[in-house]
Amino acid sequence: MDFDLPETALAVRDGVAAVAARYDHAYWSRCEDEHAFPIEAWRDLAAGGWIGLTVPQEYGGGGAGMLELAVACETLAASGGTAGVFLYILTPGFGAMTLARHGTEEQKRSILPGVASGDTQFALGLTEPDAGSNALAIRTSSRRDGDELVINGQKIWISGLENADWMIVVTRSTSEADAKEQGRRTHGFTLALVDVKEAVAQGTLSYTPIPKMGANTVTSSQVFLDDVRVPVGHVIGEIDGGFPVLWDVLNPERILAAAGGVGGAEAALTVAADYAREREVFGRPIGANQAIQFPLAQLKATTELARLMTYKAAWLFDQGRPCGNEANVAKLTAAQVAWESANQAFQTLGGMAYSKEYPVERLFRDARIGKNIPVAEELILAHIGTQVLGLPRSY
């Protein structure tokens, strides 16, 4: 059993770290305060090939796998770019990974080179006002009209749409009621590529940003789709048969969210430890006090455990083996330790944590949402209870 990262992952870690070193906490805090997309960091990462990691080499990318992508995401977050996790979830994760595994040759040839160069960005349209973690309950519909699909519905909490060129929209091409009647609850899902800018120009797609607590470097919006027309050639997978593709989107999302959580925990612990070494009270550094030192040490240990599970889930995904349980455990533990580390950093800095002079207040806000997205920890616990422990379903 070999726990050494492969050379490809080590190269990614070093390469992303070198880019991230040019963007300090002050940069990410400024982007957050200005609600500005970190375009400079995005361009530098793309120029180094660190955005197109999972684009196959024949389309201009790195041909890497989920493990390398998770390492990149973790490294960026650990540098202080905790909201930068979305840079990896949205385009390399939702976009490149999905098309590389399930796209047609035409879709790959026309879209993936732009992802590799950093010129093309993605969003995912899944969550709806009445269908959050229960994807089976989505109501956004698609019907075939000749060589096109016509999409109608609403989505909510869709991140990154203001910069997206493409949105993968999850639709119901067979209603939930009809699917249940057929005894196939997961039948009738269709995933389609929507040209965002074209649909906006035609007036069939509109969106409204949602004011939110943190992670304001990427907007999250409510989206309205009114007779959006999509060529049948933009369907990912098969009409009515998109649910397996959706699962292959959701597991990478959990793994990348876990990687971001591990990196976020490291960022918070680094800030806290630096402060605890330098801040003196009663004639000695506060880090010499066990009341300060032990909680940080405990969280460092927990961070290492979350990292191991994240890497395991990513490795299983790359091997084509089932990874749902591991992806869920990784996301649960990483989100918890990211939040607890940010909270303990807040306690370590005391009143100064409340000041924007330090990045703790931003790390604190960015970490909290991880316990709820991309899936609430209560649902992960329910999954572990039923699917791993074999307990009766509670819902």
N, C-alpha and C positions, 0 to 999 in steps of 0.2 A: 504494500500500500504506500503510494508515493504522495506526499503532501506538498512537494515542491511545485510552484507554479511553472507551467511550460514557458519556454523562451519567448513564445509569441505574447503571452500575457505579461511577462516581465517587461518586454519592449513597450507594450501599451502603457503600462504603469509609469515607466520612466518618461515616455513621450508626452503623455497627458500631463504629468507632473511638471514637466519643463514649460509647457504652455501655461498651465494654471498658475505657476509662480509669477507670471507677469500680471496677474489679476488678483489683487489682495482683497482683504475684507472690505476696505474702503470702496473698492470698485463695486463689489456686489451690493453693499449697502446703498451706494449712490443709485445703482440701477433699481433697487427696491423702492427707494424713496421717490424716484422719478417715474416709477411704473414703466421702466424702459427695458425692452428686450436687450440682452447682453450681446449685441451684434458684433462687437470687437472680439470677444472671446469665441463666439460662434465661428467667425471667419478664420481666426487663428487655428482653432481646432480642425476646421475643414481643410485648411491649407496643409496641415500636417498629416492628413489622412485619418484623423481620429474620429470624424463623424461617419465616414463611409466604411467603417471597419467591417460591417457584416454584408456589405454589397459584394457580390461575387467578383472576382478579379476580371472576368471578361467584360464587366460593365464599369470598370474603372475603380473598383473598391479594393478592400483589403482581404476579402475572402475569409474573414475570421468568424468565430462563433460567439455563442452567448457568454462564455467565460470571459473572453477578452472584452466584450461589451460591458459586462458587469464590473470588471476591474477598472475600465475607463470611467464609468459612472461613479464608482466609489472614490476614485482618485480625485475627480473634479469636486465632489462634495467635501472631501476631507480638506481640500485647499481653502474652503470657505464658501464655495459656490453651491450651497445646499439647494437653492432653488434651481440651480443649473442641472439638477437631476432630470428636469423636464426636457432638456436638450437631447438627452439620450433616450428617454422613454418615447417621446413623440415621433421623431423622425427615424433614427436608427432602429428603434424597437418596433413601434407600430408600422412604420413605413418599410424600411429596408428589409427587416427580418421577415415580415409577412409576405412581401412580394417575392423575395428570394426563395421562399419555401412553397408558396402557393400561387404566385402570379403566372400569367401566360408569358410566352416569349415576347410578344408584342408589348405587354405591360412592362416587363423588365427592360427591354431595349429602349423604350421611350422615356421611362421615368428614373430608373436606377442611376444612370450616369449623373443626373442632376443632384441626386442625393449624395453621391460620392464626392461631388465638387462643393457641396454646401449651398448650391443654388436652389434646391427644392426642399420644401418642408412639408410635414404631415401633421394631421390631427386625426383623432378617432372619435366618431360620433356613436356612442353606445348609450350612456346614461340618459334617462328620461325623467320628467317630473314625477311620474307614478311608477317608475321602474328603475330603482337604484341598483342595489346589489342583486336583485332578482331579474336577470337578463331575459328570462323566459316571458316576462310580462311586458316586454316592449310593444308599443303600438304603432310606431312609425312604419308605414306600409310602402310596399313597392308592388306595382302591377306592370305586366308587360304590355307594351303598345307597339307592335311591330318589332323594329330592331332597337327599341329603347325601353328602359324602365322609367316609370313615373313614380317619384317618391314624395310622400306627404307625411308630415309629423313634426314633433318637437323633440329637441334634445336639450340637456342641461349639464352644466359643469364641464363643457367641452373646452379643453385647454389648447392654447396656441393658435386659435383659428385666425387671428389677425395677421399672422405671418404665413399661414398654411397655403400651399398651392393645391394640395389634395387632402380630402377628408375621406377616410374609410367609414362609410355609414352602414350601420347594422340595421337591417330592416326585417319586417315580417312580410314575406310574400305569400304565406299561408297563415291565416289567423290562428291565435293560440287555441281558440275554441275548436276550430276544425282539426288542428293538429292533435288535440286531446281526443277528439272523436275517433281519429284514426289510430289512437293508441301510441302516437309518436310525439311526445311533448317537444322534442328538439327538432322536429321537422319544420320546414317552412321558413328558415332563416336564410337571408341573402345578404352578402356583403358587397357593397358597390363603391367604386372610386368616383367621388364627386369632385369635379374641377371647381374649386372654391371661387376663384376670381371670376370665372365665366358665369357661374350661377348667381353670384352677387350682382354682376353687371346686367344680367337678364331679369333681376328682381325676384327670382324664385328662391333665393336663400338670403336670410338676414339674421343678424345676431346682435345681442345686447350684452356687453360685459357686466359681470356681477361684482360689485364692490366686495372685497374680501380682506381677511385679517393679515395674510402674508403671501409669500410666493408671488409677488406682484410683478416680477420680471416676465411672467407669462400670464396673459389674461385667461380667465375662465368665463365662458359665456353661455347664455341661453340662446338656442339656435332654432330657427323656424324654417322648415322646408315646405314650400308650396309649389307642387307640380314641378319639382326639379327633374329634368330629363337627363338620363344617363344612357349612353350607348351600352348595349348588351355586352359588348367587348370589354367594358369596364367592370364586369362582375368578377370578383375574386372567388375562385372555386366554382361551385355550381349553384344555379338558381334553386332555392329550397333546400340546398345541401350545405349551407355555410356554417352550421354549428361547429363541426370539427375545426374549421379554420379559426372560428372565434376562440375556441379553447387554446389554439396555438398562438393567439394574440394575448390572452389573459395570463398564461403562465409566464411568458417573458416579462410582462408588465409587473407581476409580483416579484420576479427575480431582480429586475432593475430597481424597483422600489426598495427592496431589501438592501441592495448594494448602496443605494443612496442613503439609507438609514445608517448603515455601517459607517459610511464616510461622514455623515452628519454627526454621529457620535464622536468620531475621531476629532472633528473640527471643534466641537464643544469642549472635549477633554483637553485638547491642546491649549485653547484659550484659558481654561480654568487652571491648568497646571502652570502655565507661564505666569499668570497673575499670582498664584500661590507661592511661587518661588521668589517673586520680586516684592510682594507686599509684606511689609514688616509691621507687626503690632506687638507691643510689650517687648521690643528688643530682638525679635527673631521673625523669620518668614512664617507666614500663617500656614504654609505647607508642611511645616514641622509638626503641626498639631494633628493628632490622629483623627480628630473630628472633621478635619478638612481632607486629610490624606486618604483615610480608609474608604469613604464613599467613592472617591475618584478611582481608587485602585479596584474596587469591586466592579465599577462600571467598565473599566478597561478590560477586566476578565470577561465580562459578559459580552462586550463588543467582539472579542476574539471568537467566542462561541458563535455569535451571529454571523461572523465572517465565514467561518467554516461551513455552516449550513447554506449560506448563500452560494459559496463556491461549489458545494456538492450539488445543489439544485441546478446551477448553470451547467455543470459537467454532465449531469444526467440528461438535461435537455439536448446538449450537443451530441450525446451518444444515441439519441432517439429513443431513450427509455422513459417510462413514466416518471414524472417529476412533480405531480400536483401536490402531494403531501409535503415534499421537501420545500417546494416553492412557498407554500402557505406557512410552514413553520419558520422559514427564513424571513418572510415578510413580517410575521407576528413579532418575532424576537428582535429583529433589527429596528422596527418602528418603536418598540417599547424602549430599547436601550438608547435610541436617538433622543427620544423625549426625556427620559430620565437623566441623560447626560446633559442636555440643555438646561434642564431644571436644576441639576446640581451645580452646573457652571454659574447659573443665576445666583444660587445660594453662596457659592464661593466668592463671587465678586461683591456680594452684598448690595448696598445702595448703588454702586457704580454700574451694576448690571442693568439698571433702569435707564442709564444714560446712553445716548446714541454715540458717545465717545468710544464705546466698546461694541462689538458685534453680537453680544450675547442676546440682546432683545430680539434681533433678527433671527438668530439661530433658534431661539425659543419659539418664535412664531412659526418658522418654517417646519420645525420638528413636530409640532402638535398635529398637523393635518395628516401626518403619516400613519397615525393610529386609526384613521378613518378611510383613507384611500390607499390603493385602489379597491380595497375591500375592508369593511369594518372588522376589527379584531374579534368581535363577538361571533361573526359568521365564520371566521377561521377556527375559533374554538369549537363551534358547532360542527364544522367539517372534521376536525381532529377527533371529536367525541364520537361521531357516527361512523366515519370512514376508517379511522385508525383503531379506535377502542371498541367499535362495534356496538355502541349504545343506541337506544331508540332515537328516532328523529324527533326534534322538538318543534319543527315547523313544516 
